[in-house]
Amino acid sequence: MGVPTALGGHLGGMERTPGRLREAGLPDRLADALSMSVVDAGDVPIDPGFAPDPHPTAKNADRIAAFLPLEAGLVARTGAGATNGASRLLILGGDCTAHAGALAGLRRARPQARFAIAWFDAHGDLNTPDTTPSGNVWGMPFAMLLGRGRPDLVAACDGPTVAPEDAALVGGQVLDEPESRWLAASPVAHFGAGMVRTAAGLAALEAWARVVSTRTDGVYVAVDMDCLDPSTGVGVQMPEPGGLALETLLAVVRALDRALGVVGVGATGVNLVGRDPGPTVDAIVALATAAFRDGDGGGDRPR
């Protein structure tokens, strides 16, 4: 499912990404790689996909609060995240607000389920209108899912949608000071980019996932592709040096699927305007394969 939005910030381009990925052959590549049926559910209707907004604390908040419930409803109707693991969700963004609607939709599809979230991002996305230095709502969706922030945005994604103790930030390295302080005092786990490159760091993440698996029914994997080092060639809106190698990202996702069962993945933060889409398509295919085929079927285990 595509979520063609760049409403969360001050720069356009990401709203064109789902269409560009389809044009570059992503659905066929996924079907070949996964050896399973790939159903394109289309795009969430978002018009405009980008609009400049000078609001100092929550750009385009009303527009975002309007499309998130639409996205959640579409996700719920796909049947993704079903108990038998027969259908899993792949979100194509768009900015990171797409993850908020995706997890809300999974919860609507299984209202009795308790889901974990692994938020891969070079940034924290844990700001609120009270702490944001930019007013960009794409820096807030992780907080929104945890029930923090502007009430209409939290309500739009049925927040709090995930418990802090079932949430992890993976690959975070550029956090604003209020985000860093809140994260350090919270139950949210943080596995930095440097940490998960090491065997000890990966083991720590796997231990976290095993504990969380005792109380949850699967994990949604939210991937802002800027968690990857720019050397991967993936086209992202806000690249940061020192990020994860693609193979590190894939190893972590496989570990999460083994322990928790991946019910959905979102790939966001991609801007392909003026860029070769090939490396990005390759990375998303590899990500989906790690989540949906390479694991041991954790999502199919009875819970």
C-alpha angles and dihedrals in degrees: 000000000000124000103192101194139131092160091115096077153015100279131069129211104080091083088071095053102091090053093046091050091052091048089052091058101256097148093054092044090052093049091051094046097044098039089219138099115283116203118195106214091188128231132317104250104252118161119202098024090195133020128168112243125180094200106140099215110023117019114206091352093154092052092047092047087053099052100040094071089047090054092046091052093050092048092049091052093053091067091231114160093033116170093249092055091235094132128037130183130241115187120197115202161232114173124341096269083083090076092059092059092042096057091043088055093050089051091049090052090052107023093175093052126101113213132195124214131214108196112199111195141133085224131049103239084201098117125119129200087267094056106029117118092197110028089237109148089200084075091059113051097097088053090047092055088052090054097257128127140030108006097229092052092047090049091048090064093039089249140221080053098158133028115246091234088058094052133088134184110214124193096007113159109143107058128158113240096253090050092049093049093047092046093050091053096043133082090243110118119232123202107180125212093256093046099054091051088071129074090236092051093050090048090052091051091049090051090052090050093050092053092047090049090066091068106026139070101221141318133261111215112213111193122188096191090220086081084080121086111256089241088077089073093229111151108239135166097231112023118192125193119236096041131142125296111240091245090055091053091049093048091053093047091050090051091050092051092050093051104032111011116244111245096177145000131204126198111198142152091063122142115180099173105135092356136111105254093205100093091045093050089048091051095048092048090051091047093051091046092052091049102040109026114017098058126084094257096269089161091062096056115111112248 
